[in-house]
């Protein structure tokens, strides 16, 4: 059952990347996409939490904290991508998995086996190999790499904190309040992104935007991935859970890119696939 949940999380995470790219072919307004995405996820969790809803203040605080970090991460990530190299930005942000990993080993008192240390080495190698052919940074006098690095750092940190909040909540309230956690998280995201979207465009223009279905699909995938990750956080250690999700998502995104967008895989991509598969297998041994 745990393996099935892992697969669903990874497929949902990769689906978010694919739908983002598909939406951008129709509209480049990120505020609109994030508003549609978060509102769809909110509707999903309203439906899920409609039966047996429990108001528990600590979960509300955890949910709002997670939602706030998620909003900042999405905004900072977009700004980082606009200001710097896409491949290098994506790779650096991928390393945010180290934050819940260190937290799990130190604060969470988790122990890693020898094979798991080797697995993490393979994961780092897979992340680097995925983008190694695109890491040549072109000189651009108009690019402020100091500002870019700040946005990368904010995204990196917020992604790591989001993972810790998920794990900490489930450690305190094992297998309870998961629906409520995500409901309040997505409520905050929906409000914030809807305000941003409506400030930039009119409701009339919103109706004219094509590709909104990709935002809806991304919202459903986002809700499923986050909810299942929260559930699994109560069953798996952070030092195993988040590296497997990170590695699996990288591999699946490469495969999606090849199948959906006809992106050509180079030698480094095949090497990344092998390294990523080795990392995932070793982490679960």
ABEGO torsion letter per residue (X at the ends): XAAAAAAAAAAAAAAAAAAAAAAAAABABAAAAAAAAAAAAAAAAAAAAABGBBBBAAAAAAAAAAAAAAAAAAAAAAAAAAABBAAAAAAAAAAAAAAAAAAAAAAAGBBBBAAAAAAAAAAAAAAAAAAAAAABBBBBAABBAAAAAAAAAAAAAAAAAAAAAAAAAAAABBGBGAAAAAAAAAAAAAAAAAAAAAAABBAAAAAABBGAAAAAAAAAAAAAAAAAAAAAAAABBAAAAAAAAAAAAAAAAAAAAAAAAGBBBBAAAAAAAAAAAAAAAAAAX
